[in-house]
Amino acid sequence: MIKTIYIEKSIKNHPRTKKILKKFPNSTQILCDQYKEIFNRKKQNFRIQKSSPSLIIAKKFNNFVLPTPKGLGIGSNKNYYFSHMLNCLYDCRYCFLQGMYESSNFVLFVNFESFVKSIEKVIKNNLSGEKITFFSGYDCDSLAMESITDFVKFFLPFFQEKPNIEIELRTKSVSIKRILNFEPFDTCIIAFSFTPDEIARKNEHGVPSVKSRIEAMKKLSNAGWKLGLRLDPIIYHLNYKYNYKKLIDDIFLKVPEKSFHSISLGAIRFPRKMYNKISNLYPDEKLLSKHFVKENKIISYPKHIESEIVSYCKEYLKKYIDENKIFSFDPYL
Ligand code: SF4
């Protein structure tokens, strides 16, 4: 899969770097001073690169842990995210990463210990003892590249020792073998994102099927793990009522309500600049051209559609789950 690996000189002898390089003995390996030379280079084409992305092994120096955008949360007073990777193995047509980065190459920051130090600092500075959730999987998929990154293997034991701190691993992957090797703990939420099968087949390229993701959730539930369901982004389409109803029914038919820590949902929306970049990559993509309106600097569905789809899904979810476990990001509700 990965043919070329760029390695920052400063971490070429890092044990994690060496371990990764051993997994790709036939790759072309190129040393560089800074990952940004490769990743932020202008006039790269995200879409073309996506067919054969390179891996960039790098060291992160700052901004290890950041507050989540306003309104994103699953019940805690304080919410932070951290990204050991930039970019994702999968290729969802609606993915905001396409509009955020110049490149679709994968950046992996190997200095995991520095992330841990920053997370510890946030916890220590929480003098008021407010509930904290850390999110992983904001700039990548938390599990999809586990066989290369060993992210779960490193971070789960760390969070296992922090009984009052929540960690969400967000994913569309079914690579759950590593997780199943650990004892489950209630403050770790494995959160799966879904769109209905009809939308997923057309728009989620390389992503495990909806059915296999539900199966993965079932296995984790049987093993005692807490789960999240993320209907984010909700996509408006002709059969949206039938399709979202079926998706929700299929999930709750297999996975018991008690396994769910939280459900979150929100309609698709993009900052204007990001939207322009994505729609330039895919000018014929109907998903990106239909129904949208511009309001201030945001491109989204018109208010009435956004409210309609979010409230429809929310109401239907209440058939299965207590309302206080549902978090919706509709700014108009
Ligand atoms: S799984 Fe998530 S991060 Fe990966 S391409 Fe799809 S939307 Fe983007």
Residues whose N, C-alpha, C, O or C-beta is under 5 A from the ligand:
A	BS01	SF4	C88 Y90 D91 C92 C95 C140 D141 K172
